[in-house]
Amino acid sequence: MIRASRSITANIAEGYGRYHYRDNIRFCRQSRGSLFELLDHIETALECGFIGDEEYVNLIEKLKELLILLNGYMKYLGKKKLTNNLEDSL
């Protein structure tokens, strides 16, 4: 769970450091994959009794918020990529 959660932010940071929208979006997709991996680990923790229902619901809500933010960031990057491509072709 620690590795998956760190991978989320590490991929966002690495993509940001690439300075190209396409690379940034690609790393955000990897980050989103790690987010779903963490979701699976949380569900497994609930099934195994490592966490309770209340903690599970709290964690899932936080992951949903993060997913919304990440998808919004990816949408923003996609629009910026299109805008820059149009400006370059003029």
N, C-alpha and C positions, 0 to 999 in steps of 0.2 A: 504494500500500500504506500509506503514511503517512496519507493522508487517511481511508482506510477504518478504520485502527486507531484514529485519534483520534476518529472518528465514534462508535465503540463506546462509549467512556467519556463523550464529550460528551452523547450522548443519554441515557445513564443519569443523568448529573448534571442535565440539564435536566428529565427526568421527575421526579426526586426533588424538585426545586425547585417543582414545580407544586402540591404538597400535596393532590392528589386522586388516589385510587387508579387511577381510569380513565385519567387523563392519564399517570400514571407507567407503567402497563402499556403504553399506546400507544407511549411513547418507548422502552420496553424492546424492543418488537417492532421498532422501527426499528433499535435497537442490534443486535438479532439479525440483521437483514438485512445490516447492515454487517459483522458477523462472517462471514456466508456470502460476502459480497463479498471479504473478505480471504482466505478459504479459496480462492476461485477464483484470486486473484492469486498465492497461494503455489503452487497447482498449475501455473499458467502459468509461474512462475519455474522450477519443476522441469523442465517440458517444454522450456523455452528454455535450460536449462543454467546458469542464474544461481545456483542452489543445488544442493547434492548431496543424495543420498538420506537421509543421516543428519540433515542439517539439516531436510529436509522432514518426516521422521518426528517430530522434536522439536517443530517448529512445529505440526504437526497435533495432536499430543498436548496441547499447551498450549491450542489452540483448542477441543478437545473438553472439557477441564476448564472452560474459560470458558463454554462453551455449557451445561454441566451447572449451573454456578453461576447463570447468567443465567436459565435455565428455572426453577430452584428459587426464585429471587427473585420471578419473575413469578407462580409458584404461591402463594408467601407473600402477595403483594399481592392476588391474587384472593381468598384466604381472608379477609384483613383487610377487604376491600371487602364481602364477604358478611356478616361478623360485624358490621361497623358499620351496614350496611343493616338488619340484624335488630334491632340495638339502637335505631336511630332509629325503627323502626316500633312499638316497644313503648311 
